Amino acid sequence: MFGDNSDSKFPSLIDGTSNTVAMAETLRTVADGHCPTWAYRGWAMTGINLSYGINVTSIPDSWTWVSDKSNYRFRLRTCGKGGSLHPGGLNACLADGSVRFISETTSVPILRAISTIAGSETVAVP
C-alpha cells in the first residue's frame, strides 16, 4: 500500500480496507543486517512483508553470511519481516484504520492474501 513512488488510493484497495494490512510491527534485531526504520531511508527499503510468516527466527544453514545461526526468540531471520516482542504474534494496522493482533500461527496463504491490495482473494483478517 505504501511504497516508493506509490500512487495507491482507496479505490486501489480492491480486496477491501478491512482485509488489507497497511502497516505491521517488526523487530529491530535481525540476523542479516539492520531492520528498516520508520521515516528513515536506509539500505533496505522493503516495508514489512508478512508473506513469509510472523516471528520467523530460525536461520537456514545455507546462509553463510550470518555467523551466529543461533535461534533467538526476539531476533528475526531477516529485515522487512513481521515480528514483535508480544508473545504469539504482532499488531497490524489495517487500511480501514483498525488495529488487529495477528497470530504467528496464521497460515502463510492468509498472510499473503492480507498483504496485497488487489489480489482478489476472498479472505478476512483472522
Backbone as CSV, one residue per row, in Angstrom:
resi,resn,N_x,N_y,N_z,CA_x,CA_y,CA_z,C_x,C_y,C_z
1,MET,0.819,-1.191,0.000,0.000,0.000,0.000,0.862,1.254,0.000
2,PHE,1.952,1.235,0.753,2.861,2.377,0.796,4.209,1.921,0.277
3,GLY,4.629,2.434,-0.832,5.927,2.071,-1.375,6.545,3.270,-2.061
4,ASP,7.807,3.141,-2.450,8.439,4.219,-3.202,7.607,4.536,-4.435
5,ASN,7.333,5.796,-4.625,6.575,6.276,-5.786,5.190,5.649,-5.908
6,SER,4.622,5.225,-4.804,3.293,4.619,-4.826,2.236,5.690,-5.056
7,ASP,1.273,5.366,-5.867,0.152,6.285,-6.070,-1.162,5.610,-5.680
8,SER,-1.075,4.634,-4.762,-2.267,3.916,-4.308,-3.235,4.869,-3.624
9,LYS,-4.487,4.701,-3.976,-5.574,5.445,-3.343,-6.590,4.406,-2.869
10,PHE,-7.552,4.812,-2.067,-8.504,3.852,-1.531,-9.204,3.029,-2.609
11,PRO,-9.561,3.599,-3.761,-10.160,2.743,-4.799,-9.211,1.646,-5.301
12,SER,-7.907,1.800,-5.078,-6.935,0.775,-5.494,-7.005,-0.468,-4.618
13,LEU,-7.599,-0.349,-3.440,-7.674,-1.473,-2.497,-8.874,-2.355,-2.840
14,ILE,-8.751,-3.090,-3.913,-9.841,-3.936,-4.402,-10.207,-4.999,-3.382
15,ASP,-9.244,-5.470,-2.608,-9.511,-6.502,-1.606,-10.283,-5.970,-0.401
16,GLY,-10.415,-4.653,-0.283,-11.151,-4.055,0.822,-10.238,-3.551,1.924
17,THR,-10.610,-2.428,2.507,-9.774,-1.815,3.540,-9.721,-2.639,4.822
18,SER,-10.760,-3.422,5.106,-10.762,-4.236,6.330,-10.078,-5.582,6.121
19,ASN,-9.609,-5.867,4.896,-8.900,-7.118,4.593,-7.472,-6.875,4.136
20,THR,-6.979,-5.641,4.301,-5.652,-5.293,3.801,-4.812,-4.696,4.922
21,VAL,-3.643,-5.276,5.164,-2.717,-4.748,6.171,-1.973,-3.557,5.568
22,ALA,-2.053,-2.424,6.236,-1.345,-1.222,5.783,0.042,-1.149,6.413
23,MET,0.134,-1.427,7.699,1.405,-1.385,8.430,1.396,-2.487,9.478
24,ALA,2.592,-2.982,9.794,2.701,-4.025,10.815,3.991,-3.842,11.593
25,GLU,4.021,-4.448,12.755,5.212,-4.380,13.601,6.359,-5.195,13.025
26,THR,7.559,-4.797,13.401,8.753,-5.580,13.119,9.693,-5.425,14.309
27,LEU,10.775,-6.150,14.286,11.761,-6.053,15.358,13.008,-5.341,14.889
28,ARG,13.675,-4.716,15.807,14.913,-4.006,15.498,16.066,-4.966,15.231
29,THR,16.069,-6.089,15.929,17.171,-7.038,15.817,16.864,-8.073,14.746
30,VAL,17.735,-8.141,13.738,17.606,-9.137,12.678,18.968,-9.797,12.455
31,ALA,18.956,-11.015,11.943,20.190,-11.775,11.794,21.043,-11.322,10.622
32,ASP,20.435,-10.730,9.607,21.187,-10.464,8.383,21.496,-8.987,8.126
33,GLY,21.551,-8.192,9.152,21.893,-6.781,8.942,21.150,-5.870,9.893
34,HIS,20.460,-4.901,9.338,19.722,-3.930,10.142,18.292,-3.855,9.654
35,CYS,17.386,-3.634,10.578,15.984,-3.559,10.195,15.660,-2.196,9.595
36,PRO,14.541,-2.108,8.879,14.123,-0.808,8.368,13.655,0.072,9.528
37,THR,13.885,1.338,9.434,13.488,2.279,10.469,12.398,3.188,9.932
38,TRP,11.388,3.439,10.737,10.286,4.283,10.301,10.800,5.670,9.937
39,ALA,10.410,6.160,8.786,10.724,7.508,8.305,12.220,7.732,8.092
40,TYR,12.967,6.671,7.889,14.401,6.811,7.645,14.760,5.998,6.420
41,ARG,15.406,6.621,5.477,15.792,5.910,4.265,17.117,5.210,4.516
42,GLY,17.074,3.907,4.598,18.276,3.123,4.855,18.649,2.276,3.669
43,TRP,19.472,1.281,3.890,19.945,0.438,2.796,18.861,-0.510,2.289
44,ALA,17.888,-0.842,3.113,16.813,-1.743,2.691,15.480,-1.016,2.804
45,MET,14.833,-0.828,1.698,13.534,-0.150,1.685,12.462,-1.178,1.342
46,THR,12.150,-2.044,2.278,11.274,-3.166,1.975,9.872,-3.036,2.539
47,GLY,9.676,-2.233,3.547,8.403,-2.281,4.246,8.344,-3.578,5.037
48,ILE,7.160,-3.996,5.416,7.003,-5.244,6.160,6.236,-6.231,5.294
49,ASN,6.826,-7.383,5.075,6.221,-8.416,4.248,5.813,-9.574,5.155
50,LEU,4.507,-9.781,5.283,4.004,-10.853,6.152,3.966,-12.201,5.458
51,SER,4.231,-12.246,4.153,4.049,-13.498,3.419,5.009,-14.620,3.754
52,TYR,5.966,-14.394,4.606,6.890,-15.454,4.999,6.634,-15.931,6.419
53,GLY,5.618,-15.400,7.043,5.298,-15.774,8.408,5.586,-14.641,9.375
54,ILE,5.240,-14.864,10.626,5.403,-13.869,11.685,6.349,-14.437,12.742
55,ASN,7.266,-13.617,13.209,8.247,-14.009,14.224,9.105,-15.195,13.779
56,VAL,9.529,-15.205,12.509,10.390,-16.266,11.998,11.823,-15.945,12.426
57,THR,12.402,-16.823,13.239,13.720,-16.559,13.818,14.788,-17.561,13.407
58,SER,14.401,-18.696,12.849,15.388,-19.722,12.500,16.245,-19.268,11.324
59,ILE,17.523,-19.607,11.353,18.471,-19.222,10.307,18.844,-20.473,9.510
60,PRO,18.597,-20.460,8.201,18.968,-21.635,7.390,20.481,-21.863,7.398
61,ASP,20.905,-23.109,7.373,22.330,-23.442,7.333,23.011,-22.870,6.090
62,SER,22.247,-22.690,5.021,22.827,-22.188,3.766,23.186,-20.704,3.827
63,TRP,22.758,-19.997,4.864,23.062,-18.571,4.990,24.483,-18.401,5.531
64,THR,25.449,-18.436,4.662,26.850,-18.356,5.068,27.240,-16.971,5.572
65,TRP,26.478,-15.945,5.235,26.801,-14.582,5.651,26.356,-14.267,7.079
66,VAL,25.628,-15.169,7.718,25.216,-14.990,9.107,26.109,-15.872,9.961
67,SER,26.963,-15.256,10.767,27.921,-16.034,11.548,27.280,-16.734,12.742
68,ASP,26.314,-16.076,13.399,25.663,-16.678,14.563,24.301,-17.214,14.127
69,LYS,24.211,-18.508,13.921,22.965,-19.119,13.458,22.061,-19.563,14.606
70,SER,22.381,-19.141,15.811,21.541,-19.482,16.963,20.146,-18.926,16.761
71,ASN,19.164,-19.632,17.287,17.774,-19.215,17.169,17.396,-18.396,18.403
72,TYR,17.319,-17.077,18.241,16.947,-16.192,19.338,15.489,-15.815,19.196
73,ARG,14.758,-15.847,20.284,13.323,-15.576,20.258,13.009,-14.195,19.692
74,PHE,13.762,-13.181,20.028,13.433,-11.821,19.582,14.415,-11.289,18.545
75,ARG,14.943,-12.178,17.690,15.775,-11.765,16.562,15.180,-12.399,15.310
76,LEU,14.681,-11.553,14.425,14.089,-12.071,13.197,15.156,-12.591,12.251
77,ARG,14.755,-13.484,11.377,15.672,-14.043,10.385,16.226,-12.952,9.480
78,THR,15.375,-12.059,9.017,15.804,-11.049,8.061,14.967,-9.782,8.180
79,CYS,15.489,-8.701,7.696,14.783,-7.421,7.781,13.555,-7.420,6.869
80,GLY,12.623,-6.563,7.183,11.425,-6.427,6.375,10.369,-7.479,6.628
81,LYS,10.534,-8.250,7.672,9.554,-9.284,8.004,8.800,-8.893,9.264
82,GLY,7.618,-9.450,9.430,6.786,-9.122,10.569,7.221,-9.838,11.831
83,GLY,7.263,-9.097,12.925,7.610,-9.684,14.211,7.379,-8.681,15.320
84,SER,7.309,-9.162,16.524,7.116,-8.250,17.651,7.622,-8.892,18.929
85,LEU,7.682,-8.092,19.978,8.059,-8.587,21.296,6.855,-9.175,22.025
86,HIS,5.659,-9.056,21.428,4.467,-9.655,22.024,4.512,-11.164,21.793
87,PRO,4.243,-11.955,22.805,4.233,-13.400,22.586,3.100,-13.792,21.640
88,GLY,3.421,-14.593,20.645,2.393,-15.196,19.815,1.938,-14.457,18.586
89,GLY,2.472,-13.292,18.290,2.024,-12.585,17.091,2.465,-11.148,17.057
90,LEU,1.733,-10.340,16.282,2.063,-8.919,16.158,0.801,-8.098,15.950
91,ASN,0.928,-6.804,16.162,-0.160,-5.875,15.879,-0.003,-5.357,14.462
92,ALA,-1.122,-5.261,13.756,-1.118,-4.741,12.394,-2.229,-3.709,12.261
93,CYS,-1.920,-2.643,11.564,-2.912,-1.621,11.267,-3.487,-1.930,9.893
94,LEU,-4.791,-2.072,9.829,-5.444,-2.341,8.558,-5.718,-1.029,7.835
95,ALA,-6.015,-1.119,6.564,-6.242,0.074,5.756,-7.486,0.843,6.193
96,ASP,-8.378,0.205,6.952,-9.556,0.919,7.453,-9.268,1.665,8.755
97,GLY,-8.016,1.585,9.255,-7.612,2.294,10.463,-7.691,1.460,11.723
98,SER,-8.276,0.278,11.650,-8.364,-0.571,12.835,-7.030,-1.285,13.065
99,VAL,-6.815,-1.711,14.293,-5.604,-2.447,14.649,-6.023,-3.829,15.124
100,ARG,-5.351,-4.849,14.583,-5.663,-6.224,14.947,-4.392,-6.942,15.378
101,PHE,-4.531,-7.850,16.324,-3.425,-8.724,16.707,-3.515,-9.945,15.810
102,ILE,-2.447,-10.232,15.063,-2.432,-11.367,14.152,-1.494,-12.426,14.725
103,SER,-2.013,-13.615,14.883,-1.257,-14.715,15.482,-0.148,-15.194,14.558
104,GLU,0.973,-15.605,15.167,2.070,-16.147,14.380,1.753,-17.537,13.842
105,THR,0.638,-18.117,14.258,0.218,-19.410,13.715,-0.713,-19.257,12.506
106,THR,-0.973,-18.020,12.094,-1.799,-17.785,10.909,-1.102,-18.381,9.691
107,SER,-1.851,-19.048,8.848,-1.254,-19.726,7.693,-0.664,-18.713,6.700
108,VAL,0.399,-19.140,6.033,1.084,-18.280,5.065,0.151,-17.838,3.936
109,PRO,-0.726,-18.703,3.385,-1.632,-18.212,2.337,-2.529,-17.057,2.803
110,ILE,-2.978,-17.105,4.047,-3.797,-15.996,4.564,-2.938,-14.755,4.749
111,LEU,-1.728,-14.909,5.270,-0.836,-13.762,5.436,-0.532,-13.117,4.085
112,ARG,-0.318,-13.931,3.059,-0.075,-13.384,1.715,-1.298,-12.628,1.218
113,ALA,-2.462,-13.178,1.439,-3.694,-12.556,0.951,-3.943,-11.201,1.613
114,ILE,-3.713,-11.100,2.909,-3.990,-9.831,3.589,-2.867,-8.816,3.388
115,SER,-1.783,-9.254,2.748,-0.649,-8.352,2.459,-0.768,-7.702,1.096
116,THR,-1.749,-8.080,0.320,-1.918,-7.491,-1.023,-3.134,-6.576,-1.040
117,ILE,-3.105,-5.602,-1.961,-4.235,-4.677,-2.049,-5.223,-5.050,-3.138
118,ALA,-4.794,-5.874,-4.080,-5.673,-6.194,-5.202,-5.449,-7.607,-5.710
119,GLY,-5.342,-8.555,-4.809,-5.127,-9.941,-5.213,-6.409,-10.710,-5.470
120,SER,-7.544,-10.078,-5.168,-8.873,-10.678,-5.354,-9.087,-11.941,-4.535
121,GLU,-8.341,-12.078,-3.408,-8.561,-13.228,-2.534,-9.818,-12.987,-1.694
122,THR,-10.536,-14.047,-1.411,-11.705,-13.932,-0.557,-11.346,-14.461,0.821
123,VAL,-10.696,-13.606,1.606,-10.244,-13.991,2.940,-10.386,-12.776,3.854
124,ALA,-10.681,-13.044,5.110,-10.772,-11.961,6.093,-9.561,-12.039,7.023
125,VAL,-9.204,-10.909,7.579,-8.114,-10.866,8.543,-8.519,-11.698,9.748
126,PRO,-7.659,-12.644,10.158,-8.019,-13.522,11.285,-8.119,-12.761,12.599
